């Protein structure tokens, strides 16, 4: 059993480049199954069922990110520890990693990569001696299995709240869809949807269902296989009945007045080439990952099919009422290369098994803590029946807290891994106009 893993700080200057270790079967096993063969962490003073609050949080501070520690210490939030479980990704994705093992290489510039096929491009453990380790972690995230080859969130509630009073200011009801055009492994066709004349990597589509004044507002994002190429982003405004293309700068604006930027989507929705990436170490950390069906769920909103969403509580109703697991975590910093970017840096706490980003902290350009993002992850086998066996770590709840404004936006998901809900035809500008009529 692991007793503890301390966070390794970067104390030295830039290191010389190091040659990546060969991708052996042992490397594959450690990358995708870190909790096998007695690998579940055993930490004195942290047990499943334990409630961490202001009275005892100092005893576990080493296993919390700074923002979560602050909220608990201030009495704004309490968390309950759950048992650490393995979130096994789909076998096809693991097999693709084996098939193309060792073939990925970074280009000369950040954002350039040669990574044939599919799967995780750099399954080796990151090294502090590798000056491009952070960039490799970012590519593993971008080419990860977040939502699999395609999925939908139907519906998806976003609620804006005054954190001081708890007053609900506005609630949006969306449908979201995701589709990988390339690097596909589980849903036919694979490895790529053809024709694909624009060499797209991924598409994201969102449609507002409520409230009435913004109904049929739609967002479409095309990410290219070439990361150095600017994403195409389009917004259809229902009240204007027209499509307009978003500039790259608008992806850092507040989306529909919420606390979330488009660049925040899924933990980081921007380009790898827009950031400098620094790997800061590996740590056992408490992370918001759980079994949805084992939680005490919300009575509202009411779903037509009887599905219940994650509940929220704590200060202002800004915090998901979920359990948190001790998990192997990579700490990754990203700093914008654009001096006019509103973000100073983000601290990404990446789950080492799945490469999803359940926790983020965003700092402003003065170095002050600005926002913190929690994306709760449920195991697919303890959620909707259709998700069982999908190997997708299901985004299931979110909380974006703006600490400087004392405000939050919370999210409740009904995530569905079903390729029929996200056909390629949905990810076109023509579809924006047709759906808006």
N, C-alpha and C positions, 0 to 999 in steps of 0.2 A: 504493500500500500504506500501511496505517497503520503508523507506526513505534512510537508509544506513545500511550496515553491515561492521563494521571495522574488519580487520584481527586480529585474536586473536593470540598473540605471546605466545610461551612456555617459561615462566619465571622461573617456579619452577623445581625442580629435578624430577626424575622418580616417577610416581604416583603408588599407589597400584592398583591392578587389580580391575575392576568394573564389576558387573554383567550386561549383556546386557539387554536392555529393551525388553519386550515382543513385538512380531511382530503383532500388531493390524492392523485393516484396515486403521486406521488413519496413521500409520507408512508407510504402502504401498502407500497410496495416496501422502504423503509428499515426499517419495522417488522417485516416478515415475511421479508425476504431480505437481512439486513445483511452477508452475506459475498459477495454478488454483485458483479460488476464490480471485482474487485481488492480486495474488502473483508476478505480474510483477514489477520489481524494478522501483522506481521513484526517480531519483537522480537529484538534482538541478544542472543545467549546462551541463547535458548530455541528448540530445534529438536525436531521429532518424533524419538522414540527416546532422547532425553536422559533420564537418571535423575537425579532431584533427591533429594539426601540431605543429611546433616548437614554434609558438607564443602563443598557449593556452594550451600546454600539461601539464604545471605545475598545472593547475587548476583541472586536472583529474588524477594526478599521483597516487592517492590511488586506482584507478580502473585499473591500468596497471601493468603487471609484469615488473621487472627491465630491462630486455633486450628490450622489446618493447618501454618502456619509453625512454631508451637511444637512440634507433634508431630515434625515432620521435624528441627528443630534439636536436639531431645532424643534423637534416634536411635530414636524409637518407630515411625517409618513412613518409607518411601521411595515416591516416585511416579515413574512413567514418563510422559513427554509423548507424546501422540498428535497426529495432524494435525487441525486445525480443519476440521470438516465442517458442512454445512448440514442442520439438522433441519427440513425443510419440513413445516409443518402441512397438514392436509387442505384441498384446494382449496375445499371447501364452507364451511369456517370463514373463509377469507380472503375469499371472495365475499360472505358474510354481513356481514363487516366493511365491505366496500365499499358494500353495499346500505343499511346503516344508519349510514353514516359521518356524524359530526358531530351525531347526534341525542341522544347520551347527555349527561346533565347531573347534577351532584351536587345533593342536597337541602341544606337548611339545616344539618342535623345529620349527623355521621359515621354512615355506615351507610344513609343515604337516597340513592337514585339513581333517575333516570328513564332507562332504557336499553332502548328498544323492540327487538324482534327478537332478534338473536343476534350472535355474533362478538365481537371485541375492542372494548370500549366507548370506549377512549381510545388510539388507535394513535399519536398524536403523541408525539414525544420529550418526556420529562419535563423540567421547568425548575426550577432552584433558586429562581427568582423567583416560583414558584407555591406558595403556602403549603399547597395541597391536592394537590400532586403525589404525595405518598406515598399518599394515599387513592386516587388514580386508579390507581396501580400495584397497590394491593391489589385493586381491582375487576378490573383486567385479569387478575390471578392467579385470583381467584374465578371469573370468567367465561371462564377459559382453556380449553385443549383437553386438560387433564390426564386421560388415559384416554379421551379422546374422548366420544362420547355414552354409551357403556357399555363395560365390560370386566370381566374376571375375573382373579384370581390363584389358580391352582389347580395345585400347592399353593404355600403361602407358609410358609417356615420362619423362626421367630424363635428365636435362641439366646442365652441369658444366660451371661455369662462373667465370671470374676474376672480383671481386667486385669493384676494383679500376677503371678498364677501361670499364667494361661491356662486354668485349670480350667473346663470346661463344667459349669454348674450345672443347667441345665434347657433343654429344647428343646420348643417348641410347633409344631404343624403346623396351619395354618389353610387355609380357603378364604375369599377376600374377593371381594366383588362391588360394582360401582359402576354407578349409573344416573342420568343426567340426565333429569328429568321435563320440563324446559323448556330453552329456548335450544339446541335440537338442530339440527344441520345436515347430518349425514352418514347417520344410521341412521333409517329410517322407524319411527314417524311423526315428522314434524317440521313445525313448530318445537316442538311440545309433545305429550306423551302425554295423551290425554283418555279418560275424565274425570279431572280433577285437582282435586277439590273442596277440598283443603287448600292449594292453590297451592304445591306442593312445587317446589323447585328441583333438589335432588339427594338421592340416597339412598346410604348405605353399609351393607353387610351383611357380617358376619364370623361364621364358625363354626369352633370349635375341633374338630379331628379327633383330636389327640393332645396330651398324654398322657391316660391313662384317667381320672385323677381330675378333670379339667376337660373331658372330652369332652362335646360338644354345648353347651358354653357359647357363647352367641350374642350379638352386638351389632348393633343396628339404629339408624342415625342418619338422621333426616329434617332436611334444611336447607330452610328456606322461602324463597320468592322475596323476602319481606320480611325483610331482614337484621336489623331491629330486634326481630324476634320470636325468642324463645329456641328453639334447636333442640330437637326431641324426640329423646331417646336412651333406648333400652330395652336391658336386659340380661336374657337368659334364662340361668339357672343350672341346668345339667344335673342336678346332684345334688339340687336342690330342686324341679325341674320346675315352675318358676314364672317369670313375667315381672315384672320390676320396672322402674320408670321411674327413670332417673338424674337427679339434680339437676344444675344447671349447674356447681356446685362440684366434682362428681365427675369432670368431664372434665379436671381438672388433677391427679387422682390417678394413681399408677403403675398402668398397665393390666396386670392379671394379675401384678403384682409386677415387671414389666420396668422398663426405664429410660425408657419412652415414656408420655406422656400421650395421651389421646384428642385433646387440643388440638394435639398435635404432628403428627397424621396429615397426610401429603402435604406437609409443610413448614409449614403452618399450617391447622388444622382448626376454628378458632373463628370467631366472627362479626367482621366488619369493625367493627361498632359497639362492640366490646369493647376496642378499642385506639386509641391515638393513633399516627398514621402519619407518618413523616418520611423523605422522600427525601434521601439523603446524597451522591449523585453517581453517575457512570457510570465504569466502569473495565474495562480488559482484565484478566481473571482466569483462572487455571487452575481448571477446573471438571470434576467427575467425570462426563464424557460421553464415550461410546465406542461401539465396535461389539462386541456380545456375542460374536459368532461368531469374532472375531479374538483373543480372550483365551485364556490358559492357564486352563482351567476346573477346577472341583473334581471329584475322583473320587467324593466323597460329599456329600450324600445321593444315592441312586440313584433316578432317575425311571423309571417303567414304560415310558415311550415313548422312553427314551434321551436325554432332555434333560439337559444339564449346567448346573449353577448356577455363579454367580460364587464364586471361592475367597476365603478371608480369610487374612491374615497380620499381620505387624507385632507390636507389643507385645500380648500376651494373645490374639492372633488376632482383634483387634478392628477391623482395617482391610481394606477391599475391595482385592483385587489386580486393579486396573483401570488404564486409561490416562486421563489428564486432558488436556483441550483448553484452549487459550487462547480465551476467548469474551467477547463483549460482555456486561457484567453491570451490573445496577442494584443499588445498595446501598440497602436499605430497613430502617428501624428501626421496631419496634412496641413500644409501652409500654402495659401494661394501665391502664385507667381505674379499676379496682377496687383500692383500697389493700390489700386482703387477698389479692390474687392472689400465688401463690408466685414468679412470674417478675418480675424487675425490668425486663428488656427482652430482645427478640430482635433479632439482626441477620440479616436475610434477604438472601441473595445470589441475586438472581433472574436467570435466563437471559433476555436481552433478546429473543431470537428466539421462544422457546416459552412464556415466562412460567411455567415450572416452577421449583421452588426446590431446586436440588441441594445447597445448603449453608446451614446455619443455625448461629448461635451463640446460646446462651441464657445470660443473666446472672442471678444471684440478686438479691434486693432490696437487698443491700449493694454491688452493682456488681461482684461477683467472677464470673469465668467459671465457669459451672456445668456445662453440657452442650453438646455439639456434635453436629450431625446431618448425615450425608452420605447423600444419596439418589442413587445412581448411575443414570444415564440411558443406555439403549442406543438406537441408531438402529433404528427398526422394520424397516428393510430388511435388517438384519444380525442377525436374531433368528429367531423361529419363522416358518415360511412363511406362516401365516395373518395375521401382522402386517404383511407387506410391503405397502406402498402405503397403509397405514392413516393415515399422517400423525400418529401418536401417538408422542410421546417416552416410551418405555416405562420405567417405574420397574423397576429390575432388581436392585438391591442396596441395602442400607442399613446404616448403623452409627450407633448412638446411644451416645456415650461420655459417661459421667458422670465428669468429671475430679475432682470432690471426693470421690467414693466409690471411685475407681479401679476402675470397673466398666463393662461395656458390654453392649448387646444388639445383635446383628447380624441381618440379614434377607436371605434368598435368595428371589427371586421367579421364578415362571413365569407371566408376564403374557400374557393372551390377549385380543385384541380380537375378540370374537365376540358379537353381540347375543343369540344364542340361549341363552347361559349366564347372562344377567342379565335375565330377564323381570320386569315390574313386580310380578307376584304374589309374588316373592321378598322384596320390601321392605315387608312388612306384619307387624303384630304376630301375626296369625293364623299366618303362616308360621313364626314363632319357636316357637310351641307345636307345630305339626305336625311340624317337623323335630326337635324335642326328644323326641318320643315313642319 
